[in-house]
Amino acid sequence: SLYLLLEIVGKLFVLYGWGKRKRMTREGAGKLADMALTLKSLIVDMRAALSNYPSLLHANQIDVNEGGGGGKGEDDDVDKQTMALLNEIYSNNDTTSSPSSGYSIHDIISSTDYAQSKEGKVMIENVIRNVLLSQRETKERVYPFLNQMVDILELYNVTD
């Protein structure tokens, strides 16, 4: 990983006396700091992209605290969001559409008999719930690492 390589090289530079504060006097230390700050910018952008994923849940984004645990209250929130999205999909007010096809999920579901059956509705509810849970789990696991990397890379932003 680029981050790991940068961290190792940074430790080696410190051993030779080319720490973060030498970025103006040692060309290698300056280039390392520039690379660290560029990587930090990329990670910040990745974190922002993760907060918008997946696009299916445009209005029903899960509010993820930065590294919280999955308690019963959060499962209740997922259940509420699942029901809200199901109601939106099965109503004519569905605003969720596929960018590639232009069809709304309501159009796709209403065109199949199975999706209108009790079993079909349960299946769709389970799919939506699992997507929401997967999104929450991904954020809870990845955000702390991204935040830690940003904090460490920010240490290269020395202006002395």
Salt bridges, closest charged atoms under 4 A:
GLU7 OE2 - LYS11 NZ 3.98
ASP34 OD1 - ARG23 NH2 2.86
GLU74 OE1 - ARG136 NE 3.87
ASP75 OD1 - ARG136 NH1 3.31
ASP76 OD1 - LYS72 NZ 3.37
ASP79 OD1 - ARG129 NE 2.59
GLU88 OE2 - HIS58 NE2 3.60
GLU137 OE2 - ARG136 NH2 3.47
GLU137 OE1 - ARG141 NH2 3.60
GLU140 OE2 - ARG136 NE 3.81
GLU154 OE1 - LYS40 NZ 2.51
ASP160 OD2 - ARG21 NH1 2.38
